[in-house]
């Protein structure tokens, strides 16, 4: 996934920052999204917010959830 993120950084000429929760979910195998789903989310964010940098965060389950999940969330960074 990391190489795909760098590829999209270059393709769109933007900064894509991996948030700490995203990194932890990805490295611990809790990320629910596939690489293709993550690619689609990043590209959608880049197209809807042209020229804006993006942050990859997560929306995660908590202790009350019947199933564990960690979905990637793309957040435009207005700087």
Secondary structure, DSSP 8 states (H G I E B T S, - for coil): -HHHHHHHHHHHT--EEE-HHHHHHHHTT---S-HHHHHHHHHHHHHHTTT-EEEEEEEE--TT-SS--EEEEEEEE--
